[in-house]
């Protein structure tokens, strides 16, 4: 994970992150991604839907 080397670093200096959630319409699986300020995914996980 990227982290600033000094305290109180501005989010504009490459240390801002945002989340993205996607749901697959066919499988109903939910994918969560953490992205950095360039849009690159730095972490991702998929939760699989229970099929009844």
N, C-alpha and C positions, 0 to 999 in steps of 0.2 A: 504494500500500500504506500502511496506517495504521502509524504508529510513534510511540512516546512521544518527547516532546521532552527528557526528562531521563533519566539513567541510573538503573537499579535501580527502575524503576516496577513496581508490583504488577500481576500479570495480572488482578486483579479490577477494575482501572481501564480497562477496555475494550480491553486489548491482549493478549487471549488468542485463539488461533486453533486450529481443529481441522480435520482432513481427513475427507472423506466419499467413499466409492467406491461406484459403482453399476454393475451389469452388466445390460445389456438382454438378456433371455432369448431374444428372437427373433433379433436381429442379432448378439448376442455382443459388442457394443461396450462398452468400459469407459470410464466417465466419472468423473473425479476432480475434486472441488471443495474449495477452501479456504474455510472459513467463519469469520466473526468471532463474538464472544460473543453477538451478537443472533440468529445463525443466517443472516445474509445472506451469500450467496456473494460473495467478493471476487476469486476467480480460479477458472477452470474449463477443463478440456481433455478431449477425447474421443479415445480410441485406438480406431481401427476394427479389427475382427477381420479376419484374412485368411480368405477363403473359398476352400477347396481344391476 
